[in-house]
């Protein structure tokens, strides 16, 4: 029996032999037991039945991972640049609203980002490139959009608030950029919409505060950080190349020393590993006390005669 194209959680649990509404622990136990029985009958793990079982369990595990990570989204506040003002929307108790919904004539606004796919931290320039790609897709729709920044605690990510998308289209766009969830803001609710359809949306209330200060360009700081990241990487690469060249040059320049003896110490002004060229005979006091060669008669006069 083939797996449905877009199976529901109940259908996936049925493939595992688990009851509807089973917990993750119960589903895992059922999966392992069912798989053991299949392999006992035929130990080939490539069988269609085994693959189907593995795929169903993998989908459920991925959905459960998204559900666990949604706690961070529930605490997030989002700042949206609306003209020369910034509106900050925060989650509140379900069914409650306070403040203004600053989009006249708009039913709903979705807040999207392309940063940190699957909650995996990327380098600043990688995130900035992904965000520009998302911004290009949003611009191509011709729909109204506003810059946004969202996050919880000390972590914040640039985003885009878009009006005119259906929930399904906004969710699909978030999934395309490997996001766990997107935000949906209406006059009556602030909703956390998982991009995995197996995870139920969570509807909260909201409160908003407006300040008459424009929201700074959310991509400017990441771009600056990206440039610093590239500069640092280039400097590290150049230093590594210099070290490699120095190591490669050492055997060619090092002067051989007798076993057990340290290498010769260069004279002042002499480069390491070089042999001093013969120069003029010593003069002055050094010339007066220098012994004459043994195979030549000694000079009759002192230095300078």
C-alpha positions, 0 to 999 in steps of 0.5 A: 500500500503506497504512502499518501502524497501528503499524509496526515499524522493519523495516517502516518501513525497507522503505517507504524501500527500506532493508535491515533493520537499516540505520543512520540514515545508510543509511536517510536515503540510501535515503529521498532516493533513493526520493523523488527517483525518485518526484518524477521520475515525477510532481513532485506532492509531495502524492501518496500515495506521497510522503506515505507515504515522508515519514511513514515517514522522519519516524517513524524520525527521531523514534525516532533522536532519542529513542535519542540522548537516552537517554544522560541517562536512563542516568546518572540517579539517582532518590530515592523517598519511602517513608514517613518514609524516602528511598530512592535508586536508582542504575543499575549494571552489568546483572545486578547488584543491591545494597540493598533493593527497598523495596516488599513485595508489589510486582512492579514500580514505574514512575517517571513525570514530566510535566516538560519534554516531549521534553526541551524546557525549560518554565517552572516554573509550566508544568511544575508544572501538567503534573505535577499533571495527571499526579498526578491521573491516577495518583490516579484509578487508585487504585494505590499511589504515592510521591513521587519526584525523578530526574535526573543532574548538577545537573538534577532533576525531580519524579516519581511512583513507581507500583506496579501498572501494566503496562509498556505502560500506564506507557509509554502514560502517559509518551507522553501527557505527551510523555516520551522514556522512563520507569523500571521498577524490579523486584527484578532490574533497573532498566530504561530504557523508551523511550516510543517503541516503535521504541526498544528498552528498556535493562536495567541493574542497580541499587543502592539506599541508604535514609536515615531522612529523609522526601523533601521535597514535590517540587512545593513548590520548583517551585511557589515558583519558579513564583510567583517567575516569575509575580511577575517577569513581572508586574513586567516587564509593568508596567514595559513599560506604564509605558515605553510610556505615558511615550513616548506622553506625550512629544510632547504635553508637549514644548514646541516649540523653534526649529529647531536650538535645544534645548528650553527648560530648566524653572525650578526647581520647574517641571515640564518642558514647562509655562509659568510663570504670571505672579506678583507683581512682583519685590520687594527688591533684584530690584525695585530694579534691574528696569527700568521698562516702556518704554511707561510712565513710570518710578516716582518711588520705589523698591520698596515706595513 
